């Protein structure tokens, strides 16, 4: 029996891995699928060794804090399982802090390694990536800047397209009115969606900022409602103190696992930088992007600049802006992310429907850039051929 092990850390990776797992199941139902990840993988029939998606982190110090509480045990357990009983196929999805350390040891053991959605390797010289030019390692990037750097390093790169082409297709035709009705949201009020991220550390760093901006908006727009989009596998108690402290007086609805419907329903979305920005663009949601890092991560950015890596030179940070080559979604990153500036930008969009419509049309161009549908099926066919070729 062929064994496949998925290694996933965040909500978007869980979603992408689940799409591939479903496609494999349809073609080879007898294959054993296992790994670490979240609820989407579980629903796709993957046996989970550890439940990981709420505990991933962005930035070295956030990752360090999380690792003390959680990742140290997970990383040790995953490595032990994989090295003592290697699978036939290892499918890491993003999660570079853990997965990059497993690529070569597993490839050397004869495991086929398919790195779906590899890290972007910001500031990493391609020479340092040459070690990954191994016959048992294939990278499947979803962005051109990932492909370019890996090809410069001599690694095997195959582009299948972006999995969102499959995942978002059913939502594109849903109207705002129907989306609001499905979610039980008011039909006669301005609606602002708040998306604080999927990583626990990121949410704790950014949710207060979004709620403070919402309080400022409430002063100017009495007829306004806010809704927060959390991942499906989240629990209210994780952020209850933040909601009580910063959002107690707000007309607010909490939604879990309904982010795409909320994107279709809202007049404007406030997004913490990540995959959600790409989803918003593909669904035509006028949006403002923010990203506020904790103190230690900000100090790390200064340290990197002192070492010659200016993080700001990688702007724009929102994925749609990078793909289109221009800033369509306004970005407030780091110290520029203040409640006042964010609230002013959202207010401007709320007051000018014509500007919202112009942004919507410009963002919809991203859909044409992410590739053709049936991405997961193409990947599954490739993996099956790759593994069965090895077995013959």
Protein Blocks (a to p, Z undefined) as FASTA:
>chain_A
ZZdddddfblmlmmmmmmmmmmmmmmmmmbcceddddfklmmnopacfbdfklmgcedjk
lmmmmmmmmmmmmmmmmmmmmmmmccfbdcdeejlllmmmmmmmmmmnopacddehiaek
ioiafklmmmmmcfkbccddfbfklmmmmmmnopacddebjfklmmmmmmmmpcfklmmm
mnopafkbccddddebjbfklmmmmmmmmmmmmmmmmmmmmbacddddddfkbcfklmmm
mmmmmmmmpccdddehilmmmmmmpmbdcddedjklmmmmmnopacdddddddfklmmmm
mmmmmnopafklmpcfblklmmnopafbccdehjllcfklmmmmmmmmmmmmmlmmmmmm
mmmmmmmmnopehklmmmmmmmmmmmmmmmZZ
